[in-house]
Amino acid sequence: MRRASPLFAIIAALGLRHGEALGLQWGDLDWKAGTLDVRRTVVSRGGTPMISEPKTRSARRTLYLTPALKTVLHRHLLDLKGRDLPTDASAWVFPNRMGGMLSQHNVRRVWRQALAAAEVSETTRIHDLRHTFVSRLIEGGADPRTAADLAGHADPRMTLSVYTHTRAEKRKATLLASMTHLDELLEAEGAPLEQAVGVE
């Protein structure tokens, strides 16, 4: 699971689609400029990973690496070299154990293991990292067009719909969490109504 951490970190920090992250090659990174180009995606056909064009024209985009992300990727690069895996310009940034394309199925399996280890709901998807990224952009003051460009959405309305959905889920989780104490009181045998509603 530890070796998958850089993959999940990049998806969360840059809002990449799952297949976009798996489609990254080392030649897509410009260490000096601190940029990363999204040029391809990996899809699964019959259980076999295959290269495909990005989802839309807007999905082809240049993203920017923070110093922290550059550090994560550099450490990951050194790890790959230490395992004698290819790291030339055409090599996969996130390869399988043999240096080939990593399948989405295998990544999802590791993701479920990570969720279980962290005691996080198994309903949480890798794609939810992307939704969180979009929400951070909007809440940070990004205008819809800029947010859409960074997320690779052709239509800013799609970006806003993702944000709205994420906020609705967050409100639901907050409300349910706040009701936990009330539920415990209501389930307690003989708990008086005044105690349940907090009336002295």
N, C-alpha and C positions, 0 to 999 in steps of 0.2 A: 504493500500500500504506500510505503514511503516514497518509492520511485515514481508513483503516479502524482505525487503532490505538486510538482512543477506544472503538470498538465492542468490540473484543477485550478491552480493559482492563475495561470494565464487566461483560462476561460473566464474566471471571476473578475480579473482585473481589466480585461479588454473586451469583455462581452462577446467573445467568439462563440459561434455555433460549434457544437460538438465536432462535426465533420471538418469544419474549418481549422480547428486546432490540430486535428490529426493529419490534415493536409499540409501543414507547415514543413518547409525544408529550410536547412540552414542558410541557403542562399537568399531566402526571403528576409533575412535580418541584416540590417545595416548597423553594426555596432557603433560606428563613429557618429552617425546621424541619430542613433537611438530610435530607429523606426522598424516596423514590421509590416510587410506587405501580404495581404490576404489574396491569394491568386488561384487557389483550388480548394476542393473539399473532398473528403473521403466518404463514400456511401457504401452501404452493404447490399449486395445483390446475391441472393441465394446463400447468405451467410459468408460470402467472400468480400473482403474490402476492395474497393475499386476507386480510382481517381475520377472525379467529375468536375464539371465547371461549377463555379460558385452559383448559389441559388438564384441570384438576380445580378444585373449589371452593377447595381449599387453595392452588392456584396463584395465586389472587388474594391478594396480600400487600403489606405495606408494608416496604420495606427502608431502610437507613440509610446515608447518604453520609459518608465520611470527608472531612476537609479536602482531602486529595490528590485524591479522586474529584471533589469539587466543582470543583477547579481544572481537572482534565481536561475536565469537561463545559463549564465556562465558556469555556475556550480553544476547544473544539469549536464552541460557540455563536457565538463571534466569527468563527470561520472560515466558518461558514455565512452569517452576515450579510455577510462580506466577499465572498462569491460570490453575493450577492443571492438567497439561498434563503430560503423562509419560515421564521420562527421564532416564530410566534404559538402560542397554547396548543394548537391542533389540528394543528400541524405535526409532522412526524416528526423525532425526535431524530437518527435515522440514515437520511436520505433517499437516493434515487438522485440522479443529476446534475440532474434536472429538479425535484427537491423532492418526488417521489412516493414510494410504498412501494418499499423496496429488497427485491429477491428473494433468497431464501436461496441460490439457484444462483450468483448473482453474488458473494455473500459467500464461498461455498466456493471459488470460483475465486481470489479474492484471498488467501484463507487458504492455498491450495496454493502460491501464489507466495511468500508469507511464509515458509512452511516450507522451500521450496527455497533462499531467500536466507539463511536461518539454518542451513541444512544439518541440519534436523531431519527425522526419518523422516516420509514422506508418509502413513503410516498414522495419524498423530496427528490426532484429530478436534477440531473446535471444541467438541463436547460434552465432551471430556476436560477442558476448562477448568472446567466445572461439577463434574466428578468431583473435581478437585483442590480446589475450593472446599469440597466436602463433607468431604474428608479433613482439610483444615485446621481445620474446625470441630470435628470429633471429636477430633483430636489436640490441639486447643487447650483441650479440657475441656468442650465443649458437650455437654449431655445429649441423647440421641436425639430427644426431642420438640422441643426448641428448634431443633436442627439441621434436623429435618424441616420445621418451620414456615418457617425461613429459605430452605430449598431449594424449598419449595412442594410437598412430598410429603404425601400424605394419611396414609400409614402410615410410622411411624418405622422399620419393618423394611426398607422400601425404601431409606431413607437408610443404614442399616447395611450393606445388601447392596452398595450402591455403594462404601462405604468399604472393605469387605472385598475387593471386586474390585480396587479401586485399589491397596490394599496388596499384594495378590498379584502384580499386574503390576510393582510397584516392587521386590518381592523378586526376581522373575524377572530384571529388568533388572540389578539389583545383582549377582546370582549370575553372569550371563552376562558382565558386565564384568570380574568378578574372575577369570574363566577365560580371558580373552584371552591373557594371558602364557603360561599352560599350553598353550593351543592352538598358539601360535607355537613353543614348544619341541617339542611332539609332531610338528609338521609339518616341523621342521628335519631335514634328512637326517642320519641316523646319530646323532641325539640320544640319549644313554644314558638308561635309565630313571631312574637315580639323579638325573640333572640335571633331568629332567622333574618329579619329585616333590619336588625341593629337598633331597635327601639328600646330604650331603658324603661 
